[in-house]
Structures are given as C-alpha cells and as structure tokens.
C-alpha cells in the first residue's frame, strides 16, 4: 500500500469520527477524558458523567446541574483546552470522631469524667509512687488532646510514667528510642517497592499508635525531631505526597535529659510549642523512697499496670471537657497573663496565642477532674507554669542572673490580679 492511499484512509477515518488529522487534538487528552467519564462518582445516586464521541464538544450543562453534581469534599480538576470541568472522584479517608456534646455537660457527665480521670491517676500511681501532681498534669494533657514533655534527671521514672499512662488505656502503644542515627523514615514510615506485588507499599512507622513514647528525644538530630511536627499538630502524617491519619486518641509523651549535652540536640522552640505541658518528676520523698525499696523485687513497675479505660472513653471525655464553662472574666485573666509575658523585662520572647488556648483547654480538664462544670482562677494558676514556662525565652541578663522560666511565670502570676469569684 503506498503513502497516498494510507493518507486517504486516515482522512476518511478521521471524518467518520468527526475530526481531521490536522486538528490540534492531543491523544493524551482524549484518553484522560474517556477515563474520567468512565469513573464512578462519590456521593451521587444514579448519576454518570456523559462521554462524547471523539472530536465533538461536550454538551453544555446548566449551572444548577453542574453545582448539584459537585461534592464538597472532592477537588475539581482544572480543565484542559477544549474540555469542560470534570470532578475527580477521590475518596477521602477520615478518622471517625466521637459525637459532639452540645450544650453544657450534665452533672452525671461531669461525675463520670472525674471517675475516669481519677481511675487513670490511681492506676498510674501504682507504678510511679509519690508523684500524684505530675501524674494529674500528664492525664490532663491526655484528656485535652495534647502532648507532654518530661524533662528530668536520669533515674527519676520518666519512662515508667509514660509507659504506665499508655498501659492504663486499652489502645495501641509504641516506643521510639531516639538515637543520633535515627532517620525521619524510622519514625513516620517509608514507601518501598514490593517485588512480590510489583507495587509501591507504605510501611507505617511507630508513630501510628494511640500513645507514642519518644524516649530521649533530644538525642536525635533536628531533622528527625521535626518529623514529629506535623503529626503532633495535625494528627496526620504525609509521606511521598500521601496523607495518612493516625489512630485516635493520639498522644506523644517525650522524655529528655537536661544535664547531658554531649551527643544531644536541643529541641527547637517551634517543637517545644507543640507540647501542651512540660513538667518534671523530681526525686521521690522519704516515704516514697522507702516504699519503692520495699518492693525492690519488682523490676518493671509499669508492666504491672493494667488498662482501666479504652480509647473510646478518652474521646468521650475530651468531648465532655469541651463543654466546661469558662467565664469571660477567666478568659480576660488568661489573656492578661499571656500579654504580661510579652512585656516582661526578663522575657525576650513571650507566649503566643497558642499558649493561651492551651491554658484554657487544660483548665477545663482540671475543673472537670475536680467534678466541676466551670473553671475557677485557681485552675489557671495551678497549670500556668506547666503550660506557659516552656513557651517563653528569657533574656541573657535574666539567664545570667539565675532566673528560670518557672520563676518568671510565678512572678507574672503575682503581678496579674486574678478575678474574684462572684464579683
């Protein structure tokens, strides 16, 4: 067959389909349009996308019809030349959330909250003796949906406390031992090529657990430390452009040693701000030390802790805590405390609005744990140092003078007048 006959056949075939070979039509566009028209559409009943013969313009639709076919959770792809907008059907993976509690919580709900809260505290106290106040702070962060940074000397029970809290909840728990050679993929997971299936597979890292213990977090490099930033703030992990939700309730309990500097990397302020509470255990008292020595045969006290609640109960308790009433006078008090950190001569960088939000959320949980449906100024005062101290940076002069962030926050509490109940 000669070239002229082949050209004539191609021309006749093109006219039969409605276009000529000279038209500016890309084959890849036709293939994409055909594939998009054949895909099912999410959230539409008995609705299909009409496909047009090649070379013909799509039939225009009314604006109301186009709007009715658009799903709020499905992004719309930008049309190519000569195409009409076509919705790209992608299914959004969402983590189930508990039902919202509307209006103020009932007395029964507040009572139930206090029972669950105290049950966790008493359970953890069996492993960490004589540190009830610190335990209550950590459980407060759990109920508020935040994270905890435990900073203390070696041998004070930081890891035991973190493991005891995790063991008190019937939910997945993972531990990450941070080392200088730890990589971000070792924390969040990696995508690898599976030769058996011939496809790329995502292998989840240890961060995909309800409770994650980041032991000695300051021993890892800043690159690895920053791998926790997204998951701590947004409860999600993005790897190779794909976002994955972590289990709920999600909580990171990190520990670090403040006295060792060799082979450690100081946590950046951006990551410190992600922790709702920063606290320490300190050395046990005399009676607590005697009690620990009498049970010296127990080598792993945290392993003896059994679950007293479930992850679903924790999510329900979080919803109840959000309904605790905070009066405008209390909100004004929190704002004045945060503003005082920004204008203090000994503070170079004060707390951000995130610190004020963290203080209000923690105060709500603290009040509900005391079987109250409202916040009082004492709740704010008891939590101010644990919530705000790690969010401020002292001036060099204050540091050389021996001041600490805790002592400066204490002076701020003395300077700012608290509201009077019933006034």
ABEGO torsion letter per residue (X at the ends): XBAAAAAAAAAAAAAAAGBBAABBBBAAAAAAAAAAAABBBBGBBGBBBBBBBBGBBBBBBBAAAAAAABBAABBBBBBBBGBBBBBBBBBBBBBBBBBBBBEBBBAAAAAAAAAAAAAAAAAAAAABBGAAAAAAAAAAAAAAGBBBBBBBBBGAGAAAAAAAAAAABBBBBBBBBBBAABBAAAAAEBBBBBAAAGBBBBBBBAABBABBBBBGAAABBAAAAAAAAAAAAAGBBBBGGBBBBBBOBBBBBBBBBAABABGBBBBBAAAAAABABBBBAEBBBAAAAAAAAAAAABABAAAABBBABBAAAAAAAAAAAAABBBBAAAAAAAAAAAAAAAABAABABBBBAAAAAAAAAAAAAAAAAAGBABBBAAAAAAAAAAAAAAABBBBAAAAAAGBBAAAAAAAAAAABBBBBBGX
